[in-house]
Amino acid sequence: MKTIVHSLAETKLLAECIAKRIEPGMLLTLSGDLGAGKTTFTKYLGAALGVKKTINSPTFTILKVYYGRMPLYHIDAYRMEGISQDLGFEEYYDSDGVCIIEWPAFMEDQLPNDRLDICIKRIDEEKREVVLEAKGFRHEALLEDII
């Protein structure tokens, strides 16, 4: 599914729509260039899940955990380029919360096949092209619900 969001408000609506339908154990990946809006999307998704703490990029810690109606496991794989060791993130993929991974290409070989891949491309200051690709039954059902 491909869509254009014309503003931060529309990005927020998309994140809220996904958050309403998301279930524990789901995995979302966010790819796109620097400044495309990956962390902004995560902030909106977290807020829609009831997270009260400020969500920011876990670039130097790699993983941050936030609590709302379910835990939000936020992984930033940017610093993992070239790292081939298993860092134990699998326990978060099928857990009591939702896992969201920024820069998934840097840990592609460690990702499960069941996930929702979201690619954000910057068109201008606020407009973004968002491509959502579901892999696996649960995530396909999620995507069908938001179409």
Secondary structure, 3 states (H helix, E strand, C coil): CEEEECCHHHHHHHHHHHHHHCCCCCEEEEECCCCCCHHHHHHHHHHHCCCCCCCCCCCCCCEEEEECCCEEEEEECHHHCCCCCCCCCHHHHCCCCEEEEECHHHHHHHCCCCEEEEEEEECCCCCEEEEEEEECHHHHHHHHHHC
